Amino acid sequence: MGDYQEYAASAEYLHLLSGPAWPALRPRLSAALSGVTANAGPVLELGAGTGLGTDVLLDTLGNEVLAVEPSAALRGVLLARLVDGERAGRVTVFPGGATEVPLPDRIAAVVGMHMVGHLAPPERKRLWAAVRNGSRPARPWCSTCSPRPRPSRCRSSRG
C-alpha cells in the first residue's frame, strides 16, 4: 500500500462536492441491490471515499460491508461518519486500493461508484478475475462510469 495522493488537493471538499450526485444514485443503487440477501456474505465496496455509497449499503442491506479506500484523508471522513456503534459494527474499512484488498471467500455484491477510471486496464482485469473467482457469478456488480465526451470541432487559433 502506497501513499495514495490523488485526492490530496480536494479531499477536504470531496464529501460536499459528491453529495449532489447521490439523490439520483441512491435509488438506482438500492434497486440494483434489491436481490442481495444478508446471508450471502459481505458487500465489497471499492473506492468507498467518504461513505456516501456506504450509507446506501447500510440503509438498504443487512450485510456487512468491506469498504476499500486508498486515500487516508477520505478514509478519515468515512471513519468519522461511522462512529455510531451500530453502523461501525457492520463496516470493515480496508486502507488500500481495490487490487490490494484480501477478498473474502464469499461476496454478496460488488459496488464501485466513481472508481473504475482510477484503475489502469491491467489492474481492472486482475480485479475482475479475482472477484469473479472468489464468489458466485450471479451477484450484482454496480459501478458508475463517466459519460464519454461528445466530439466537437475546434477552431484553429492559427492566424
Salt bridges, closest charged atoms under 4 A:
GLU6 OE2 - HIS118 ND1 2.85
ASP55 OD2 - ARG81 NH2 2.44
ASP55 OD1 - ARG87 NH2 2.40
ASP59 OD2 - ARG26 NH2 3.41
ASP59 OD1 - ARG87 NH1 3.69
